[in-house]
C-alpha cells in the first residue's frame, strides 16, 4: 500500500513549493503556537512576546478605565519560493509588496530558495528599502529553524512532519543533503552475509527509497552494528530465463564492473535461498566496507520500525567523511542523546 504524505508531490502548478512551505507553517501554528511565534521572532529579531496577545487589566484610557483589554500585534507573511537555478525577479517582488492588505501590521516577505545568487542578494537589498522584513532562507534553513525550537521527546509528531517535509524537499532537488545523511536500515538474518569483506552489500526492495543518503547503517537488536559508505546502488533481479538483469542507479546510469557484478550475483543468490524473491527487483547497495560500531544503542522502549536518519552534522563530522570516523563518534552513545543535540 502506498504511503500517505502530508505534502503534495504530484502537481501541475509551479507554486507547489510555496504552498507546501505555507502548509508547513500553518501546521506548526496549529500544533504549537509558541513554536510558531518563536520561529517568527527568530527571523525578525523580535521578542516572541511582540506577536503574542497581551492581557491588561484596569488600564487607564483617555476618558475611562476599562476592566480589561486584549491586544495582539498583527502581522502578514508572504512567501515567494523558487526552485534550483531559478532566480528572483525584482518586478515580481515589488508586486508582492502591493499584496499586503493592511498598514497596521508587520509585513514579512519570506524568500525561499535552495540557495541565493549574487543577483538575488542585490535584488533583496533593493527591496529592503521598501519593507522592514525581507527574510532570505533556504529550504534547509526552514527545516532546521523550526526543528531547533522542538523538543525531541515531546514534539515527536511535529518532528515526523518536519522530516517528511525535508524528504519532500530532497525529492524535489530543493535540498541535496546526500553526503551528510546516514540511513539506518533493519538487517536480520542477512547481516552476516552483508558484512563479508568480499560482499559488503545490502539489498532492499526497489520500491523503497534508494537515494538521498551516502551512508548505510545496519540495525539489529536495538543497536547499530555496522556502518558503510555507499559506492554505488544497482538495480537487479533474476529474469525468467535465469539470467541476471542489472542497471546502475546511483550514480545515474553508472557502469558496473565485473567485480561489482559478482557481488550483486552472490547477493541475489543468497536472497533467493532465504526468501525466494530473487525475481522481484531489488536495490543493491555496494559499500566500501562495513565498519563495526561499538555500543551505539537505542535506549527507548520501542524498537526501530522501518528506517531512521542521522546526519553527520549531529556528530560534528565533515561532509563525506569515512565510515571509520562515524563509527568512532557513535561509540558508547545512544541515538536519543544524538537526537537531543
C-alpha positions in Angstrom: 0.0 0.0 0.0 1.3 3.5 -0.9 2.2 5.8 1.9 0.1 8.9 2.6 2.0 12.1 2.6 1.4 15.5 4.3 2.9 17.4 1.4 1.8 17.0 -2.2 4.3 15.5 -4.6 2.2 15.4 -7.8 1.1 18.7 -9.2 1.0 20.9 -12.3 1.3 24.3 -10.9 4.7 25.8 -10.1 3.6 27.3 -6.8 3.6 23.9 -5.1 6.8 24.6 -3.2 5.5 27.9 -1.7 2.1 26.3 -0.9 3.8 23.4 0.9 6.0 25.9 2.9 2.9 27.8 4.0 1.2 24.5 4.8 4.1 23.6 7.0 3.9 26.9 8.8 0.2 26.5 9.2 0.6 23.0 10.7 3.3 24.3 13.1 0.9 27.1 14.2 -1.9 24.7 15.0 0.4 22.2 16.6 2.1 24.6 18.9 1.7 28.4 18.6 4.7 29.1 20.9 7.0 27.3 18.4 5.4 29.3 15.5 5.9 32.6 17.3 9.5 31.7 18.3 10.4 30.9 14.7 8.8 34.2 13.6 10.7 36.1 16.2 13.9 34.4 15.3 13.5 35.5 11.7 12.6 39.1 12.5 14.9 39.6 15.6 11.8 40.5 17.6 10.9 39.2 21.0 8.3 36.5 20.6 6.1 38.4 23.1 5.7 41.1 20.4 3.5 38.8 18.4 1.5 37.3 21.3 -1.7 38.7 22.7 -1.3 40.9 25.7 -3.9 40.9 28.6 -4.2 44.1 30.5 -6.5 44.9 33.5 -7.6 48.3 34.7 -5.6 50.2 32.2 -6.5 53.9 32.3 -7.6 55.4 28.9 -8.1 59.0 28.0 -11.6 59.1 29.5 -12.1 55.8 31.2 -10.6 52.7 32.9 -11.9 49.5 31.2 -11.9 46.4 33.4 -9.6 44.5 30.9 -8.3 44.7 27.4 -6.8 42.1 25.0 -4.5 43.3 22.2 -2.5 41.5 19.6 0.0 43.0 17.2 -0.9 41.9 13.7 1.4 40.6 11.0 1.2 39.5 7.4 3.6 36.9 5.9 4.0 36.3 2.2 6.3 33.6 0.8 7.9 33.5 -2.6 9.6 30.2 -3.4 12.0 29.3 -6.2 13.4 26.1 -7.5 17.1 25.3 -8.2 18.7 27.7 -10.7 15.7 30.0 -10.9 16.4 33.5 -9.6 14.1 36.1 -8.1 12.6 39.0 -10.1 12.6 42.5 -8.7 9.4 43.3 -10.5 7.6 40.3 -9.1 8.8 41.0 -5.5 7.7 44.7 -5.8 4.3 43.5 -6.9 4.2 41.2 -3.9 4.6 44.3 -1.7 1.3 45.5 -3.0 -0.3 42.2 -1.9 -0.1 43.2 1.7 -3.6 44.2 2.7 -3.3 46.3 5.9 -1.0 49.1 7.1 -1.5 48.2 10.8 0.6 45.0 10.8 4.2 43.9 10.5 4.8 42.9 6.9 7.1 40.0 6.4 8.3 38.8 3.0 9.9 35.4 3.0 12.1 34.4 0.1 12.6 30.7 -0.1 15.2 29.0 -2.3 17.8 26.2 -2.4 20.5 28.9 -2.5 20.8 32.7 -3.3 22.9 34.1 -6.1 24.7 37.5 -6.0 22.0 38.8 -8.3 19.3 37.6 -5.8 21.1 39.4 -3.0 21.3 42.6 -5.0 17.5 42.5 -5.6 16.9 41.8 -1.9 19.0 44.8 -0.9 16.8 47.0 -3.2 13.6 45.5 -1.8 14.7 46.1 1.8 14.5 49.8 1.2 10.7 49.4 0.8 9.8 46.9 3.5 11.1 46.3 7.0 11.4 42.5 7.0 12.7 40.6 4.0 13.8 37.1 5.2 16.0 35.0 2.9 16.0 31.4 3.9 16.9 28.1 2.2 14.6 25.1 2.4 17.2 23.6 4.8 17.1 26.7 6.9 13.3 26.5 7.2 13.5 22.8 8.3 16.4 23.4 10.8 14.9 26.6 12.3 11.6 25.0 13.1 13.3 21.8 14.4 15.6 23.8 16.6 12.6 25.0 18.6 11.2 21.5 19.1 11.6 19.1 22.0 12.7 15.7 20.6 11.0 13.9 23.5 7.7 15.8 23.4 7.2 17.2 19.8 7.6 13.9 18.0 4.5 14.4 15.8 5.8 17.7 14.6 9.3 16.3 14.1 7.8 13.5 12.0 6.1 16.2 9.9 9.3 18.1 9.6 11.3 15.0 8.5 8.7 14.4 5.8 9.0 18.0 4.6 12.7 17.5 4.4 12.2 14.4 2.3 9.8 16.3 0.0 12.5 19.0 -0.5 15.2 16.4 -1.1 13.0 14.6 -3.7 12.3 17.9 -5.4 16.0 18.8 -5.5 15.4 21.7 -3.2 17.8 20.2 -0.7 20.8 18.0 -1.6 21.9 16.6 1.7 23.1 13.3 0.4 26.7 13.4 1.6 25.5 14.4 5.1 23.0 11.7 5.6 23.2 8.3 7.3 20.3 5.9 6.6 19.6 3.2 9.3 18.0 0.0 7.9 17.0 -3.2 9.6 19.2 -6.2 9.0 18.1 -9.6 10.3 19.3 -13.0 9.1 21.3 -11.4 6.2 23.7 -9.4 8.4 26.5 -12.0 8.5 26.3 -12.2 4.7 26.1 -8.4 4.2 29.3 -7.6 6.1 31.5 -10.2 4.4 34.6 -8.3 3.1 34.2 -9.7 -0.4 30.5 -8.9 -0.4 29.9 -5.6 1.5 26.4 -5.2 0.2 22.9 -4.6 1.4 19.7 -5.2 -0.5 16.1 -3.8 -0.2 13.0 -3.8 -2.4 13.3 -1.4 -5.4 10.1 0.3 -4.4 11.8 1.7 -1.3 13.9 4.9 -1.4 17.4 4.2 -2.6 19.0 7.7 -3.0 19.5 10.8 -0.9 22.0 9.2 1.6 25.7 8.4 1.4 26.0 6.1 4.4 24.1 2.9 5.3 23.9 1.7 8.9 22.8 -1.8 9.7 20.5 -2.1 12.8 19.7 -5.2 14.8 18.6 -5.8 18.4 18.2 -2.1 19.3 21.6 -1.0 18.2 23.5 -0.1 15.1 26.0 -2.8 14.4 27.8 -1.7 11.3 28.1 1.3 9.0 29.3 1.6 5.5 29.9 4.3 2.8 27.9 3.7 -0.3 29.9 3.3 -3.6 27.0 2.5 -5.9 23.4 1.5 -6.0 22.5 -1.2 -8.5 19.0 -2.5 -9.5 19.0 -6.2 -10.1 16.7 -9.2 -10.4 16.7 -12.7 -11.9 14.9 -13.0 -15.2 12.6 -15.9 -16.2 15.4 -17.4 -18.3 17.7 -17.5 -15.3 20.0 -14.6 -16.3 20.6 -11.6 -14.0 19.4 -8.2 -15.1 21.4 -5.2 -13.6 21.4 -1.5 -14.1 23.2 1.3 -12.3 21.0 3.7 -10.3 23.5 5.8 -8.3 25.4 7.4 -9.8 22.7 7.7 -12.5 23.2 5.0 -15.2 26.7 4.2 -13.8 28.8 1.4 -15.2 29.0 -1.8 -13.2 32.4 -3.5 -13.0 32.9 -7.3 -13.3 33.8 -7.4 -9.6 30.6 -5.5 -8.7 28.5 -7.7 -10.8 29.9 -10.8 -9.0 29.0 -9.2 -5.6 25.4 -8.5 -6.8 25.0 -12.0 -8.3 26.1 -13.5 -4.9 23.6 -11.3 -3.1 20.8 -12.3 -5.5 21.6 -16.0 -5.0 21.7 -15.6 -1.2 18.5 -13.6 -1.2 16.7 -16.2 -3.3 17.8 -19.0 -1.0 16.4 -17.2 2.0 13.2 -15.6 0.7 12.5 -17.0 -2.8 12.1 -13.5 -4.2 15.1 -13.1 -6.4 12.8 -12.4 -9.4 11.5 -9.2 -7.7 13.5 -6.1 -8.5 15.7 -5.1 -5.6 18.3 -2.3 -4.9 21.8 -3.5 -4.1 23.8 -1.0 -2.1 27.5 -1.6 -2.6 29.6 -0.1 0.2 33.4 0.2 0.6 33.2 -2.0 3.6 31.0 -2.4 6.7 32.8 -1.0 9.8 31.7 -2.3 13.2 30.1 0.1 15.6 30.7 -0.3 19.3 27.7 0.2 21.6 25.6 2.8 19.8 22.2 1.8 21.2 18.5 2.8 21.1 17.7 3.2 24.8 14.0 3.9 24.5 11.5 1.0 24.7 10.3 0.9 21.1 12.4 -0.9 18.5 13.2 0.7 15.2 10.3 0.4 12.8 11.1 1.0 9.1 14.0 3.4 8.9 15.8 6.2 10.7 18.1 9.0 9.5 21.1 10.6 11.2 23.2 13.4 9.9 27.0 13.9 10.0 26.4 17.4 11.4 24.8 15.8 14.5 28.2 14.1 15.2 30.2 17.2 14.4 31.7 15.4 11.4 32.6 16.9 8.0 30.7 16.1 4.8 31.9 13.0 3.0 33.9 11.7 5.9 34.9 8.0 6.3 32.7 5.2 7.9 35.5 4.7 10.4 35.2 8.3 11.6 31.4 7.9 12.1 31.9 4.6 13.9 34.3 6.3 16.3 31.8 9.1 17.0 29.0 6.6 17.6 31.0 4.6 20.1 29.3 4.2 23.6 26.5 6.7 22.8 22.7 6.5 22.4 20.8 7.8 19.5 18.4 9.6 21.8 21.4 11.5 23.0 22.3 12.4 19.4 18.7 13.4 18.6 18.6 15.8 21.5 21.7 17.7 20.5 
